[in-house]
Every structure is written in structure tokens, then in C-alpha cells.
Amino acid sequence: MKREIPIDQLQIGMFVDSVGGSWFSNPFWRSRLKIKTSEQITAFVESGIESLVIDTDLGIDVADDSATPDVQPVAPPTPAPRASQARFASPKAPRTFGKRERAAETIDTSKRLVKTLFDQVQSGAAVDLSLADTVAEDICNAVVQDSVTLINMLRLKNKDEYTYLHSVAVCTLMIKLARQQRLAQDHVVRLGVAGLLHDIGKIGVPLDILNKPDELTESEFAIVKEHAVKGAALLRELPGVSDCAIEVCLHHHERMDGKGYPEGLLGPKISLPARMGAICDVYDALTSERSYKEAWSPQRAVGEMQNWDGCFDPDLLFTFFQAIRVFPLASVVKLDTGQLAVVMPAKTDNSPPLVRTFYDTLRDTIEQPEDLVLGLRANHAHIVANEDPRTWRAEDPASLIEYVMQPVGTINRTVLQHMWNGPVVVPPIIASEEDETSPQAFTWKAA
């Protein structure tokens, strides 16, 4: 029996039959699914959905009669004891362990399907493109539920499984970037498939070249560069492959300054999917261990990518940083609170962004520097823009950044004031701070 229930009655064990509203209101890619985790419930609640329809023949019912069924039964059966009730009454495994288990399962399944798909292409056998769709849809669901754990675990791939997991990782990053841009559902899935197939041309590159630990010779690099054209040719021969996948495969090594390959396209001529593919491909390559290099930390990778002038679309690159929640060290950013902040070193490779606020643009006020860990919840501050501190009258941005990154207790407000050219409203020192040489005289709070 199907019945509509308010969102606050959703429980583990229920089968969701349908959800009202647009696809973006629905946090999952499959409209019908069984609720297995508390994270799924959280995703529905945070999506803003007010009600949904459950199928009690395929899952558990609500514990009371407050929901209204489509057809009232003559004698509603008494719900049987639910496994979810016993589960909540017993000790739980650590939440992180569950997340990692689910991400590992998604990664393992995706890797096996990608290997099967690539083997079919390489052998000339009939190619089942539905495998690519299955992987993309599964990753879409995984990204919605917990993209942080999934992306972090994909960075841990070893050298031997790089080929397949790189495809899975680029698929994941493409989906994450597409969702950050709020693209339509069909575009998101299509971009995920494109990320999955972007390097399919490398099946024709000899393994001794792909896995060579030393620098490639000019002739070897020329062979590697052929993978873009050959991969696109392979995809054109397969029925049902989208133009988007062919475009990403062919042009994900183009650069905005026209110095990429295979066609040397200038920025305006490079499609959005190809520009997205370039960013996702390079980021995963930099943060992965290869036969010829160690893995870089995410913060180092995004910092280097930002410094490579002419390689990437700068606006799209910043959107990518927002999507993966990793920002270049020592960059100046603007928060949705109106504050300017400097990006500080992350506690670990998997930590949320850490920033130090120092200026309120809304009140034109120097603030007491404060460290903020930017959480994942909507009520926490978020980075909304890169900022040039000179726009806000910083005389020497490099010196300003270096000074703000000092230990908070050593920052002198007078020194910080002198780094600004224009008039800035400075909150007065409180009455007890009579000695201008005392440590207290060198601290202040926003008015």
C-alpha cells in the first residue's frame, strides 16, 4: 500500500516510492529507493522536501496513524517490530566506518564495471554501454550522500589500479562539479559518463610507456598524446555514445592559452565539458600516486593549479574548489558573511577548509583575526569568491597575507592598520586597555 507521509516520519527500512518537486529537490537519482542509512534520511530532510510517498509492501510503515494512506484499509495491520528499532537500541559502529564501507563498495563495484567495459572495447567484443550509465548513476547517488569520503578514498588508489580508478575518480569529480553549477539532471549524468570514458584511448598505449617511472622521451610522449584522438575515434564507432563524451575525450588536454593538444584550441573554442574534464583529470592525476611521482596533497594540488596561468578556465577552477571544498593555501577569499579571510593550512588532507578572518567588507572594519573551520551544513560560512586584497586597499598583499598567517596572539592591530591605504573604521580599544605597550592593547574586536 502506498501512503504519503511528512518528511519527519521517514525511517530506516521504509521504501520511498516517489518525491514531489523538481529533481533538484530530490537528493537521490533514483526516485524509488529503500532507506538504509541515517545519512539518506538527513539528505532528504536537508533537501527541503516536506512530504513523500512510501510503499509499505516494500518497506516498513510508520509507527502511528498520522500519515494518510491513498486507500484506507478496513483494518490496518499492527506494524511488526522493526529491525531499525533494535538497531537504534544497540551500540552503533562509528559513523565514519560506515561511510568508508559504503564508499569502498561503490568504488569496488565501479572499478569492476569499468574494467569490464574497457576490456570489451579493447577486445573488439560487443560493448555494453549501460555499464557506464550504471556506474555514473551509482556515483551520483554516492556523491549526494557523502562526496567527501568518496573523493578522499579515490585518492588512495595504488599504481597498479590507477587506469580504472582514475576513470572512476574523474567521473566522480565531473559529477561533483556539475552539481556545483546546478546543471540539469541529464547533463550531470552525461558528464559523469564522459568523465568515465575520457581516457579510453589509453587502452592502445603500451603499458611500459604508461607506467614508465622516468621522464618520457619526445617520441614516447607523442604516443601518449595520441590517446585523445584515438579515444574519440573509438567512441564515435560505438552506438549510443553522447557527443559530450566524445568532446571530453578529444579535448580534455586543451589549454585556455591555446598551448594544449590535440588541436591547440583557444579558450573560447573549448567547450564547457572539455574545460571541466581538463580540471578534473589534472586534479586526480596530481593527488594520486603514480609510477613516476608521489601523490600531492589536495591543498598543494589546487594551489599549483591556480598558479598555472593559461591552463584552466579560472572561474570554473574556483567553482571546482568550491565543489571539492579545497582551496589554495594563503589565498584571500570572501565568505558569504562578507568577511575576507586567508586560507590556512588544513589540519589533515581530509579536513574541511580552515580560514582566518581579518576584515569585514560590509562594515569596512578590521576584525580580530579568528580561525574558522568551514563546516558542511548550510548554516555555516561558505567561501563565495576569490579576492584581490588590493581591491580593499591592502598596500602590500603578500606582506598582509604573511602577517595574518602568524600566530593570532602575535598580531598587532597597529601594524595591520598600516597595511591599508584608505580609511578603515577601527573599533576602539576598550577602556581597560590603558597601556599601549601591553599585549591587550594589540587586540581588538569588530564593533
C-alpha positions in Angstrom: 0.0 0.0 0.0 1.2 3.5 -0.8 0.7 6.4 1.5 2.0 9.9 1.8 3.9 10.9 5.0 5.5 14.1 6.3 9.3 14.1 6.0 9.8 13.9 9.8 8.3 10.4 9.8 10.9 9.0 7.4 12.7 6.0 8.9 15.3 3.4 8.1 13.6 0.5 6.5 10.9 2.5 4.6 10.6 2.3 0.8 10.3 5.7 -0.9 8.0 5.4 -3.9 8.0 9.0 -5.1 9.0 12.5 -4.1 7.3 15.7 -5.1 9.0 18.8 -6.5 11.8 19.2 -9.0 14.7 16.8 -9.5 17.0 19.1 -7.6 14.7 18.9 -4.5 15.1 15.1 -4.6 18.6 14.4 -3.2 18.8 11.0 -5.0 19.0 10.0 -8.6 16.6 7.1 -8.3 13.1 8.3 -7.5 12.3 4.9 -5.8 14.6 3.5 -3.2 14.8 1.9 0.2 16.1 3.9 3.1 19.1 2.0 4.6 21.1 4.7 6.4 20.6 7.7 8.6 22.6 9.7 6.0 19.9 9.1 3.5 17.3 10.5 5.9 19.4 13.5 6.5 19.8 14.1 2.8 16.0 14.1 2.3 15.5 16.4 5.3 18.1 18.9 4.2 16.7 19.0 0.6 13.7 20.9 1.8 11.2 18.2 0.8 8.1 18.4 3.1 6.5 15.0 2.2 6.9 11.9 0.2 5.1 8.7 -0.7 6.2 5.3 0.8 5.2 1.8 -0.3 4.5 -0.3 2.8 4.5 -3.5 0.7 8.2 -3.0 0.0 9.3 -1.5 3.3 8.1 -0.7 6.8 5.2 1.5 7.7 5.1 4.5 10.1 4.6 3.7 13.8 1.4 5.7 14.1 -1.6 6.6 12.0 -0.8 10.3 11.4 0.0 9.7 7.8 -2.9 9.5 5.3 -3.0 6.4 3.1 -4.2 6.7 -0.5 -6.8 4.0 0.2 -7.8 3.4 3.8 -7.6 -0.2 4.8 -10.5 -1.8 6.7 -8.3 -3.0 9.5 -4.8 -1.6 9.4 -2.4 -4.3 10.5 -0.3 -3.7 13.5 3.2 -3.0 12.4 5.7 -5.8 13.2 8.7 -5.0 15.3 11.2 -3.2 13.1 14.8 -4.1 12.7 15.5 -0.4 12.8 14.2 -0.1 16.4 16.5 -2.8 17.6 19.3 -1.2 15.7 18.9 2.1 17.4 18.7 0.4 20.8 22.0 -1.3 20.4 25.5 0.2 20.3 26.4 1.7 16.9 29.5 1.3 14.9 31.5 4.6 14.4 29.8 6.7 11.8 33.0 7.2 9.8 33.4 3.4 9.5 30.0 3.1 7.8 30.8 5.9 5.4 34.1 4.4 4.4 32.5 1.0 3.9 29.8 2.4 1.6 32.3 4.4 -0.4 34.6 1.4 -0.7 31.7 -0.7 -2.0 30.8 1.9 -4.6 34.5 2.2 -5.7 35.0 -1.5 -5.9 31.8 -2.1 -8.0 32.6 0.8 -10.3 36.1 -0.3 -10.8 35.0 -3.8 -11.9 32.4 -2.4 -14.3 34.9 0.0 -15.8 37.4 -2.8 -16.3 34.7 -4.9 -18.0 33.8 -2.0 -20.3 37.4 -1.3 -21.2 38.1 -5.0 -21.8 35.2 -5.1 -24.2 36.4 -2.1 -26.2 40.0 -3.5 -26.3 39.0 -7.0 -27.4 36.6 -5.7 -30.1 33.7 -7.6 -28.4 30.2 -6.1 -28.2 30.3 -3.1 -25.9 27.7 -2.8 -23.2 27.4 1.0 -22.7 24.8 0.5 -20.0 27.7 -0.3 -17.7 28.9 3.3 -18.0 25.4 4.6 -17.2 25.2 2.2 -14.2 28.5 3.5 -12.8 27.5 7.1 -13.3 24.2 6.7 -11.7 25.6 4.9 -8.7 28.3 7.5 -8.3 25.6 10.2 -8.5 23.9 8.7 -5.5 27.1 8.3 -3.6 28.2 11.9 -4.3 24.8 13.2 -2.9 25.1 11.0 0.2 28.8 11.6 1.1 31.1 13.1 -1.6 33.9 13.9 0.8 34.6 10.3 1.8 34.2 9.0 -1.7 36.6 11.6 -3.2 39.1 11.1 -0.4 39.1 7.3 -0.8 39.6 7.5 -4.5 42.8 9.4 -3.9 44.2 6.3 -2.2 44.3 4.2 -5.3 47.6 2.4 -5.9 49.7 2.5 -9.0 48.5 -0.9 -10.3 44.8 0.1 -10.3 45.3 3.6 -11.5 43.9 3.3 -15.0 40.4 2.1 -13.9 40.1 4.1 -10.7 41.3 7.3 -12.4 38.3 7.0 -14.7 36.0 6.5 -11.7 37.6 9.4 -9.9 37.2 11.8 -12.9 33.6 10.6 -13.2 33.1 11.5 -9.6 34.7 14.9 -9.8 32.8 15.7 -13.0 29.5 14.9 -11.2 30.5 17.0 -8.2 31.5 19.9 -10.4 28.3 19.7 -12.5 26.2 19.7 -9.4 28.0 22.7 -8.0 27.0 24.5 -11.2 23.4 23.3 -10.7 23.2 21.7 -14.1 20.2 19.7 -15.1 20.0 16.1 -14.1 20.5 14.6 -17.6 23.6 16.9 -18.1 25.1 15.7 -14.8 24.7 12.1 -15.6 26.0 12.6 -19.1 29.1 14.5 -17.8 29.7 11.6 -15.4 29.8 9.1 -18.2 32.1 11.5 -20.2 34.5 11.5 -17.2 34.4 7.7 -17.1 35.3 7.4 -20.8 37.7 10.4 -21.1 40.9 8.3 -21.2 39.6 5.2 -23.1 42.1 5.9 -25.8 44.9 4.9 -23.4 44.0 1.2 -23.9 46.1 1.5 -27.1 49.1 2.9 -25.3 51.8 0.4 -24.4 51.9 -0.3 -20.6 55.7 0.2 -20.5 55.1 3.8 -21.6 52.1 4.5 -19.4 53.8 3.1 -16.3 57.3 4.3 -17.1 58.9 5.7 -13.8 61.3 8.0 -15.7 60.6 11.0 -17.9 59.1 10.2 -21.3 61.1 10.7 -24.4 59.7 13.0 -27.1 58.6 10.0 -29.2 57.0 8.3 -26.1 55.1 11.5 -25.2 53.9 11.8 -28.8 52.5 8.3 -28.5 50.7 9.2 -25.2 49.2 12.3 -26.8 47.6 10.2 -29.5 45.2 8.8 -26.9 42.8 11.8 -27.2 42.3 11.4 -30.9 42.2 7.6 -30.9 39.8 7.5 -27.9 37.4 9.9 -29.6 37.6 7.7 -32.8 36.8 4.6 -30.7 33.8 6.3 -29.1 32.4 7.5 -32.4 32.2 3.9 -33.5 30.1 2.9 -30.5 26.3 3.4 -30.9 24.7 5.5 -28.2 27.8 7.4 -27.1 26.9 11.1 -26.5 28.6 14.0 -28.2 29.6 15.2 -24.7 31.7 12.0 -24.1 33.4 12.3 -27.4 34.1 16.0 -26.8 35.6 15.5 -23.4 37.7 12.5 -24.7 39.1 14.6 -27.6 39.7 17.9 -25.9 40.4 17.4 -22.2 44.1 18.2 -22.8 43.4 21.6 -24.4 44.5 24.7 -22.6 42.9 28.1 -22.3 46.0 29.8 -23.8 45.9 27.5 -26.9 49.0 25.5 -25.9 47.2 22.2 -25.3 46.6 19.3 -27.6 45.5 17.8 -30.0 44.1 20.9 -31.7 45.6 23.8 -29.8 42.2 25.4 -29.2 42.0 28.8 -27.5 39.7 29.2 -24.5 36.5 30.4 -26.2 36.6 27.4 -28.6 36.9 24.9 -25.8 33.6 23.5 -24.7 32.4 23.6 -21.1 32.5 19.8 -20.8 36.1 19.7 -22.1 37.2 22.5 -19.7 35.6 20.6 -16.8 37.3 17.4 -17.9 40.7 19.2 -18.0 40.3 20.3 -14.4 39.1 17.0 -13.0 41.6 15.0 -14.9 44.6 17.0 -13.7 43.4 17.2 -10.1 43.1 13.5 -9.8 46.4 12.9 -11.5 48.2 15.3 -9.1 46.6 13.8 -6.0 47.3 10.2 -7.0 50.4 8.1 -6.6 51.9 7.3 -10.0 54.9 5.1 -11.0 56.9 8.3 -11.6 55.6 10.6 -8.7 54.2 10.7 -5.2 50.7 11.9 -4.6 50.3 15.6 -3.8 48.1 16.8 -1.0 44.7 18.3 -2.2 45.7 21.7 -0.9 49.1 21.6 -2.8 47.4 20.4 -6.0 44.8 23.2 -6.1 47.5 25.8 -5.3 49.6 24.6 -8.2 46.6 24.5 -10.5 45.7 28.1 -9.6 49.3 29.2 -10.4 49.4 27.6 -13.8 48.4 30.6 -15.8 46.7 29.8 -19.1 45.9 26.2 -18.3 42.4 26.3 -16.9 39.3 28.5 -17.0 39.8 30.5 -13.8 36.2 30.9 -12.9 35.5 27.3 -13.5 38.6 26.3 -11.5 37.3 28.3 -8.5 33.9 26.6 -8.8 35.8 23.3 -8.7 37.5 24.4 -5.5 34.1 25.2 -4.0 32.8 21.8 -5.2 35.6 19.7 -3.5 35.9 22.2 -0.6 39.7 22.6 -1.0 41.2 26.0 -1.5 44.8 27.1 -2.2 46.9 27.8 0.8 47.4 31.5 1.6 44.8 32.7 -0.9 42.5 35.5 0.1 38.8 34.6 -0.1 35.5 36.2 0.6 32.9 34.4 2.8 29.1 34.7 2.4 29.2 36.6 5.7 31.0 39.5 3.9 34.3 38.8 5.7 37.7 38.5 4.0 39.8 35.6 5.1 43.1 33.9 4.4 43.1 30.1 3.7 45.2 28.4 6.4 46.9 25.0 6.3 44.4 22.2 6.5 44.7 20.0 9.7 44.8 16.9 7.5 44.3 16.1 3.8 40.7 15.2 4.6 39.9 18.2 6.8 37.3 20.8 6.0 38.7 24.2 4.9 40.3 26.3 7.6 40.3 30.1 7.1 41.4 33.1 9.2 39.1 36.0 9.0 40.5 39.5 9.4 38.3 42.1 7.6 34.6 42.8 7.4 33.8 44.2 3.9 30.2 45.1 4.9 31.3 47.5 7.6 34.7 48.3 6.2 36.2 47.2 9.6 39.4 45.5 10.6 38.5 42.5 12.7 40.3 40.5 15.4 41.7 37.6 13.3 39.7 34.4 14.0 40.1 30.9 12.7 37.0 29.2 11.3 36.6 25.6 10.2 34.1 25.8 7.4 31.5 23.1 8.0 29.3 21.3 5.6 26.0 22.5 7.0 24.1 25.3 5.3 24.2 27.5 8.4 28.0 27.7 8.4 30.0 30.2 6.5 31.0 29.3 2.9 33.6 30.7 0.6 31.9 32.5 -2.3 34.8 34.3 -4.2 38.5 34.7 -4.7 39.5 38.2 -3.7 42.4 40.5 -4.5 43.1 42.3 -1.2 44.2 45.4 -3.2 40.6 45.9 -4.1 40.1 46.6 -0.4 43.1 49.0 -0.2 45.7 46.5 1.0 49.1 48.2 0.3 51.2 45.0 0.0 49.1 41.8 -0.3 52.0 39.4 0.1 53.1 41.1 3.4 49.5 41.3 4.6 48.9 37.6 4.0 52.1 36.6 5.7 51.3 38.8 8.7 47.7 37.5 9.0 49.0 33.9 9.0 51.2 34.5 12.1 50.0 33.0 15.4 46.9 35.0 16.3 48.3 36.2 19.6 51.2 37.9 17.9 49.2 40.1 15.5 49.4 43.8 16.3 46.4 45.8 15.2 48.5 48.9 14.6 50.7 47.0 12.1 47.7 45.6 10.4 46.1 49.1 10.1 49.2 50.4 8.3 48.8 47.7 5.6 45.6 49.5 4.4 45.7 52.7 2.3 42.2 54.1 2.7 40.2 55.0 5.8 39.1 52.0 7.8 36.8 52.0 10.7 38.7 50.5 13.6 36.8 49.5 16.8 38.1 51.5 19.8 40.2 49.9 22.4 38.2 49.0 25.5 38.7 51.3 28.5 40.8 48.8 30.5 43.5 48.8 27.8 45.4 51.9 29.1 48.9 50.7 28.4 49.5 50.8 24.7 52.5 48.5 25.0 50.6 45.8 26.8 49.5 42.6 24.9 45.9 43.6 25.5 46.5 46.8 23.5 47.3 44.8 20.4 44.0 43.0 20.2 40.6 44.3 19.1 37.1 43.0 18.2 34.8 44.0 15.5 32.3 46.7 16.5 
